[in-house]
Amino acid sequence: MNWRHLLRQVYRGLLQHKLRSLLSTLGIVFAVVAVVSMLSIAEGAKRETLEQIEQLGMKNIIVRALSLTQAQQLSASERLSRGLNESDVASLRSGLPTVSHVAPLKEVQAATSASDREGLIQILGVTEAYRSVNDLSLREGRFIHALDVENRSLVCVLGVDAARIVGSEGRLGGSLRIEDQEYRVVGILEERRRVRNTTQALAVRRTDRAAFIPLGTGPPLKGRSEELSEILVQVAHGNDVRAAAAVVDRILARNHGGVRDFQIVIPQELLTQARRTQRTFNIVLGCIAGISLVVGGIGIMNIMLASVAERTREIGIRRSIGASREHIVVQFLCESVLLTIAGGCLGVVLGVGGALTIGTLAGWRTVLTFWSIAISMIMALGVGILSGLYPALKASQLDPIVALRYE
């Protein structure tokens, strides 16, 4: 079989009806565009979720204080629950043998010298352990020390955005006024990748826009409730997280008299759930893409059947001069495959453009991968073979004598 001659014949056959050939590929084009675009959006969402979970820490257990209704607050008072507090921190340190760090955190609602400028700075009272638990890197200076907490030193560490908002004083040796106290800037953090918060469980603190002060210092915390906003527990090994979380729950339930005024978030569990959800999402996307390609394949099959009917006499001539049934099958199968490959290539180009456009206009993160393009082309090729096989077999089974008499 002369493949070069065959391909020329296939090419000429498709060019006989240029518009029809183009229209027949549109189903494949739009199906591939949908596959590439959806897979890029799904991959972008997946990576964003994983980055959020990684920022929460795979060896961390996050205990967050819950807002209570008035009735729940009354019930908590009757059971002597004071919310998350320093006694819980001490209990967790002594009751968890696998713990490496316990980092309390207090959100401080206070006015700063930069409050009237662009954006707001979040004030967080922390200890030295907070940096280790959250893997914070310093651009310059130092973080909060244990002595700062012990001596109630009026010092602060700024995120990069907070330093920019503070202005000329947002540098080492500068100062940030919080209420009526001056806090000396002793450190500035490295910038962290921003990720969008999708759920409350995945809420990642924007450390770039935060000012960290020693827990318990100055007017922002003086005379206010001792309740903490959050306690972060880091275990020594990732395999101990689930067991440690159960112990944390028991310790806090005992300390709080059975009052559920706290929420325990396990990033490792969130990762498992995210992967399970992603698998389900991929199956749904695969089904949608499969339906789109099947519709496109039906269009290709319809055109190929029409082509066989129109070229019955041509098939009869080819058979009469020595072409075998295999030659006829290969010819029409090649036409079908060529149509789908052309549609697939055009669909990939438009799909890449569509994914980039969606990312720009909608603000979604889209990630193009080699596998999304490869899967699209493989599926298109498979549809081309399946949709062209029946018309090709039908063409090969025509009786040469009957075909020559066909008008």
C-alpha positions as CSV (number, residue, x, y, z in Angstrom):
1,M,0.0,0.0,0.0
2,N,1.4,3.4,-1.1
3,W,0.7,5.6,1.9
4,R,1.8,8.8,0.2
5,H,-0.6,8.1,-2.7
6,L,-3.3,7.2,-0.2
7,L,-2.9,10.4,1.8
8,R,-3.1,12.5,-1.3
9,Q,-6.3,10.7,-2.2
10,V,-7.7,11.3,1.3
11,Y,-6.7,15.0,1.1
12,R,-8.3,15.5,-2.3
13,G,-11.5,13.7,-1.1
14,L,-11.9,16.1,1.8
15,L,-11.2,19.2,-0.3
16,Q,-14.0,18.3,-2.7
17,H,-16.4,19.6,-0.1
18,K,-14.4,22.1,1.9
19,L,-17.4,23.7,3.8
20,R,-18.9,20.3,4.7
21,S,-15.6,19.0,5.9
22,L,-15.1,22.2,8.0
23,L,-18.6,22.0,9.5
24,S,-18.2,18.3,10.3
25,T,-15.2,19.1,12.5
26,L,-16.9,21.8,14.5
27,G,-18.4,19.2,16.9
28,I,-14.9,17.9,17.6
29,V,-13.5,21.4,17.9
30,F,-16.0,22.6,20.5
31,A,-15.7,19.3,22.4
32,V,-11.9,19.6,22.6
33,V,-12.2,23.3,23.6
34,A,-14.5,22.3,26.4
35,V,-12.1,19.5,27.6
36,V,-9.0,21.7,27.6
37,S,-10.7,24.6,29.3
38,M,-12.5,22.6,31.9
39,L,-9.3,20.5,32.8
40,S,-7.3,23.7,33.1
41,I,-9.8,25.3,35.4
42,A,-10.1,22.1,37.4
43,E,-6.3,21.8,37.7
44,G,-6.0,25.5,38.8
45,A,-8.7,25.0,41.5
46,K,-6.9,21.8,42.6
47,R,-3.5,23.5,43.0
48,E,-5.0,26.5,44.7
49,T,-6.7,24.3,47.3
50,L,-3.6,22.2,47.8
51,E,-1.6,25.4,48.4
52,Q,-4.1,26.6,50.9
53,I,-3.9,23.3,52.8
54,E,-0.1,23.4,52.6
55,Q,-0.1,26.9,54.1
56,L,-2.2,25.6,57.0
57,G,0.4,23.0,57.6
58,M,0.2,19.2,57.1
59,K,1.4,18.5,60.6
60,N,-0.8,21.1,62.2
61,I,-4.0,20.9,64.2
62,I,-5.9,24.2,64.3
63,V,-8.3,24.9,67.2
64,R,-10.5,27.9,66.5
65,A,-12.8,29.7,68.9
66,L,-16.5,29.7,67.9
67,S,-18.9,32.6,68.2
68,L,-21.7,31.7,70.6
69,T,-25.3,32.9,70.7
70,Q,-26.5,34.5,73.9
71,A,-28.1,31.2,75.1
72,Q,-24.9,29.3,74.3
73,Q,-22.9,31.8,76.2
74,L,-25.2,31.4,79.2
75,S,-24.8,27.6,79.0
76,A,-21.0,28.0,78.7
77,S,-20.9,30.2,81.8
78,E,-22.9,27.7,83.8
79,R,-20.4,25.0,82.9
80,L,-17.5,27.3,83.7
81,S,-16.1,27.4,80.1
82,R,-14.0,30.4,79.5
83,G,-13.4,29.7,75.8
84,L,-9.9,29.1,74.5
85,N,-7.4,30.4,77.0
86,E,-3.9,30.0,78.3
87,S,-4.9,27.0,80.6
88,D,-5.9,25.1,77.4
89,V,-2.4,25.9,75.9
90,A,-0.8,24.5,79.1
91,S,-3.0,21.4,79.0
92,L,-2.2,20.7,75.4
93,R,1.6,21.1,76.0
94,S,1.5,18.6,78.9
95,G,-1.1,16.2,77.6
96,L,0.3,15.6,74.1
97,P,3.6,13.7,74.1
98,T,3.9,14.0,70.3
99,V,3.5,17.7,70.2
100,S,6.4,19.9,69.0
101,H,4.8,23.4,69.2
102,V,1.7,24.9,70.7
103,A,1.1,28.4,69.4
104,P,-1.7,30.5,70.9
105,L,-3.1,33.5,68.9
106,K,-5.3,36.4,69.8
107,E,-6.9,38.7,67.2
108,V,-6.8,42.3,68.4
109,Q,-9.4,44.8,67.4
110,A,-7.6,48.1,67.7
111,A,-7.0,51.3,65.8
112,T,-3.5,51.8,64.4
113,S,-1.6,54.8,63.0
114,A,-2.2,53.3,59.5
115,S,-5.9,52.8,59.9
116,D,-6.9,55.7,57.7
117,R,-4.6,54.6,54.8
118,E,-5.1,52.0,52.1
119,G,-6.4,48.7,53.5
120,L,-6.5,47.6,57.1
121,I,-3.8,45.9,59.1
122,Q,-4.7,42.9,61.2
123,I,-3.2,42.9,64.7
124,L,-2.3,39.4,66.0
125,G,-0.9,38.7,69.4
126,V,1.4,35.7,69.2
127,T,4.3,33.8,70.8
128,E,7.6,32.7,69.4
129,A,6.1,29.3,68.4
130,Y,3.8,30.9,65.8
131,R,6.6,31.4,63.3
132,S,7.6,27.7,63.5
133,V,4.1,26.4,63.2
134,N,3.4,28.5,60.1
135,D,6.8,28.3,58.6
136,L,7.2,32.1,58.3
137,S,10.4,33.5,56.7
138,L,11.9,36.8,57.6
139,R,13.1,39.3,55.0
140,E,15.0,41.2,57.7
141,G,15.2,41.5,61.5
142,R,13.7,38.9,63.9
143,F,10.4,37.5,65.0
144,I,8.7,37.7,68.4
145,H,10.9,36.1,71.1
146,A,9.8,34.4,74.3
147,L,11.4,37.3,76.3
148,D,9.2,39.7,74.4
149,V,6.1,37.9,75.7
150,E,7.5,37.5,79.2
151,N,8.6,41.2,79.5
152,R,5.6,42.5,77.5
153,S,7.9,44.3,75.2
154,L,6.3,46.8,72.8
155,V,7.7,45.4,69.6
156,C,6.0,44.2,66.4
157,V,6.8,42.3,63.2
158,L,5.1,43.4,60.0
159,G,4.1,41.5,56.8
160,V,5.3,43.1,53.6
161,D,1.9,44.6,52.8
162,A,1.5,45.9,56.3
163,A,5.0,47.5,56.1
164,R,3.9,49.2,52.8
165,I,0.7,50.5,54.3
166,V,2.5,51.9,57.4
167,G,4.7,53.9,55.0
168,S,8.0,55.4,56.0
169,E,7.8,53.9,59.5
170,G,7.3,50.4,58.1
171,R,11.0,49.5,58.3
172,L,13.3,48.1,60.9
173,G,13.6,50.6,63.7
174,G,10.3,52.3,62.7
175,S,7.2,52.4,64.8
176,L,3.5,51.5,64.6
177,R,1.1,53.2,66.9
178,I,-1.6,50.8,68.2
179,E,-4.2,52.7,70.3
180,D,-2.0,54.9,72.5
181,Q,1.1,52.7,72.5
182,E,4.2,52.9,70.1
183,Y,5.4,49.5,68.9
184,R,8.9,49.3,67.5
185,V,9.3,47.4,64.3
186,V,11.9,44.6,64.8
187,G,11.2,42.4,61.8
188,I,9.6,42.2,58.4
189,L,8.3,39.0,56.9
190,E,9.0,37.5,53.4
191,E,6.0,37.7,51.1
192,R,3.9,34.6,50.9
193,R,1.9,33.5,47.9
194,R,-1.7,34.8,48.1
195,V,-4.4,32.2,47.8
196,R,-8.2,32.9,47.7
197,N,-10.2,31.6,50.7
198,T,-12.9,29.3,49.5
199,T,-14.4,28.1,52.8
200,Q,-14.2,28.9,56.4
201,A,-12.3,25.7,57.1
202,L,-9.7,26.6,54.5
203,A,-9.4,30.2,55.7
204,V,-5.7,31.1,55.5
205,R,-4.5,34.2,57.4
206,R,-3.0,36.9,55.2
207,T,0.2,37.2,57.1
208,D,1.4,39.8,54.5
209,R,-1.2,42.2,55.8
210,A,-0.7,41.5,59.5
211,A,1.3,43.1,62.4
212,F,2.4,40.6,65.0
213,I,2.8,41.7,68.6
214,P,3.8,39.7,71.8
215,L,0.7,38.0,73.2
216,G,-0.6,39.9,76.2
217,T,1.1,43.2,75.6
218,G,0.0,46.8,75.9
219,P,-3.4,48.6,75.6
220,P,-4.7,46.4,72.7
221,L,-5.0,43.4,75.1
222,K,-5.0,45.0,78.5
223,G,-8.3,44.7,80.4
224,R,-9.9,42.6,77.7
225,S,-11.1,39.0,77.7
226,E,-8.4,36.4,78.1
227,E,-10.1,34.3,75.5
228,L,-7.8,33.3,72.6
229,S,-8.9,33.3,69.0
230,E,-6.9,30.3,67.9
231,I,-4.5,27.6,69.1
232,L,-2.2,26.0,66.6
233,V,-0.8,22.6,67.6
234,Q,2.0,21.1,65.6
235,V,2.9,17.4,66.0
236,A,6.4,16.0,65.4
237,H,5.3,13.5,62.7
238,G,2.5,13.8,60.1
239,N,1.4,10.2,60.9
240,D,0.4,11.3,64.4
241,V,-2.0,14.1,63.4
242,R,-5.3,12.2,63.5
243,A,-4.5,10.5,66.8
244,A,-3.3,13.8,68.3
245,A,-6.5,15.6,67.1
246,A,-8.6,13.1,69.0
247,V,-6.5,13.8,72.2
248,V,-6.8,17.5,71.6
249,D,-10.6,17.2,71.4
250,R,-10.8,15.2,74.6
251,I,-8.6,17.6,76.5
252,L,-10.5,20.7,75.4
253,A,-13.9,19.0,76.0
254,R,-12.8,18.3,79.6
255,N,-11.5,21.8,80.2
256,H,-14.6,23.4,78.8
257,G,-17.1,21.2,80.6
258,G,-18.3,19.6,77.5
259,V,-19.2,23.0,75.8
260,R,-18.4,22.9,72.1
261,D,-17.2,26.5,71.8
262,F,-14.3,25.5,69.6
263,Q,-13.7,24.0,66.2
264,I,-10.9,21.6,65.3
265,V,-9.6,21.8,61.8
266,I,-7.1,19.1,60.5
267,P,-5.5,20.2,57.2
268,Q,-4.4,16.6,56.5
269,E,-8.1,15.6,56.6
270,L,-8.9,18.5,54.4
271,L,-6.3,17.3,51.9
272,T,-8.0,13.8,51.8
273,Q,-11.4,15.4,51.3
274,A,-10.0,17.7,48.6
275,R,-8.5,14.8,46.7
276,R,-11.7,12.8,46.9
277,T,-13.7,15.7,45.7
278,Q,-11.2,16.3,42.8
279,R,-11.6,12.7,41.7
280,T,-15.4,13.0,41.6
281,F,-15.0,16.3,39.7
282,N,-12.7,14.7,37.2
283,I,-15.2,11.9,36.6
284,V,-17.9,14.4,36.0
285,L,-15.7,16.4,33.6
286,G,-14.7,13.2,31.8
287,C,-18.4,12.3,31.3
288,I,-19.2,15.8,30.0
289,A,-16.2,15.7,27.7
290,G,-17.1,12.2,26.5
291,I,-20.7,13.3,25.7
292,S,-19.4,16.3,23.7
293,L,-17.0,14.1,21.8
294,V,-19.7,11.5,21.1
295,V,-21.9,14.2,19.6
296,G,-19.0,15.4,17.5
297,G,-18.3,11.8,16.4
298,I,-21.9,11.4,15.3
299,G,-21.5,14.4,13.1
300,I,-18.3,12.9,11.6
301,M,-20.1,9.5,11.0
302,N,-23.0,11.2,9.4
303,I,-20.7,13.1,6.9
304,M,-18.7,10.0,6.2
305,L,-21.9,8.0,5.4
306,A,-23.0,10.7,3.1
307,S,-19.6,10.7,1.5
308,V,-19.7,6.9,0.9
309,A,-23.1,7.3,-0.7
310,E,-21.9,10.1,-3.0
311,R,-18.7,8.3,-4.0
312,T,-20.2,4.9,-4.6
313,R,-19.2,4.9,-8.3
314,E,-15.7,6.0,-7.3
315,I,-15.5,3.0,-5.0
316,G,-16.6,0.7,-7.7
317,I,-13.9,2.0,-10.1
318,R,-11.2,1.6,-7.5
319,R,-12.3,-1.9,-6.7
320,S,-12.5,-2.8,-10.4
321,I,-8.9,-1.7,-11.0
322,G,-7.5,-3.8,-8.2
323,A,-8.1,-1.9,-4.9
324,S,-8.9,-4.4,-2.1
325,R,-11.5,-4.0,0.6
326,E,-8.7,-3.2,3.1
327,H,-7.6,-0.3,0.8
328,I,-11.2,1.1,0.9
329,V,-11.4,0.7,4.7
330,V,-8.1,2.5,5.2
331,Q,-9.0,5.3,2.8
332,F,-12.3,6.2,4.5
333,L,-10.9,5.6,8.0
334,C,-8.0,8.0,7.2
335,E,-10.5,10.6,6.1
336,S,-12.4,10.3,9.4
337,V,-9.2,10.4,11.4
338,L,-7.8,13.4,9.5
339,L,-11.0,15.3,10.1
340,T,-10.9,14.6,13.9
341,I,-7.2,15.4,14.2
342,A,-7.6,18.7,12.4
343,G,-10.6,19.5,14.6
344,G,-8.6,18.4,17.7
345,C,-5.6,20.6,16.8
346,L,-7.9,23.6,16.2
347,G,-9.8,22.8,19.4
348,V,-6.5,22.7,21.5
349,V,-5.5,26.1,20.2
350,L,-8.9,27.6,20.9
351,G,-9.0,25.7,24.3
352,V,-5.7,27.2,25.4
353,G,-6.9,30.7,24.4
354,G,-10.2,30.1,26.1
355,A,-8.5,29.0,29.4
356,L,-6.2,32.0,29.4
357,T,-9.2,34.3,28.6
358,I,-11.2,32.8,31.5
359,G,-8.3,33.2,33.8
360,T,-8.0,36.9,32.9
361,L,-11.6,37.9,32.8
362,A,-13.0,35.8,35.7
363,G,-9.9,36.0,37.9
364,W,-9.8,32.3,38.2
365,R,-6.5,30.4,38.3
366,T,-6.1,28.2,35.2
367,V,-3.3,25.7,34.7
368,L,-2.5,24.2,31.3
369,T,-0.8,20.8,31.5
370,F,0.6,18.5,28.9
371,W,-1.8,15.8,30.0
372,S,-4.9,17.9,29.4
373,I,-3.8,18.5,25.8
374,A,-2.7,14.9,25.3
375,I,-6.0,13.5,26.7
376,S,-8.0,15.7,24.4
377,M,-6.1,14.6,21.3
378,I,-6.2,10.9,22.3
379,M,-9.9,11.1,22.9
380,A,-10.4,13.0,19.5
381,L,-8.4,10.4,17.7
382,G,-10.4,7.6,19.3
383,V,-13.6,9.2,18.3
384,G,-12.3,9.6,14.7
385,I,-11.5,5.9,14.5
386,L,-14.8,4.8,16.0
387,S,-17.0,7.2,14.0
388,G,-15.2,6.4,10.7
389,L,-15.0,2.6,11.1
390,Y,-18.7,1.8,10.2
391,P,-18.8,4.0,7.1
392,A,-15.4,2.6,6.0
393,L,-16.6,-1.0,6.5
394,K,-19.8,-0.2,4.6
395,A,-17.8,1.3,1.7
396,S,-15.6,-1.8,1.5
397,Q,-18.6,-4.2,1.4
398,L,-20.1,-2.6,-1.8
399,D,-20.3,-4.9,-4.7
400,P,-18.0,-3.4,-7.5
401,I,-20.5,-4.2,-10.3
402,V,-23.4,-2.6,-8.5
403,A,-21.2,0.4,-7.5
404,L,-20.2,1.0,-11.2
405,R,-23.9,1.1,-12.2
406,Y,-24.7,3.5,-9.4
407,E,-26.0,7.0,-10.6
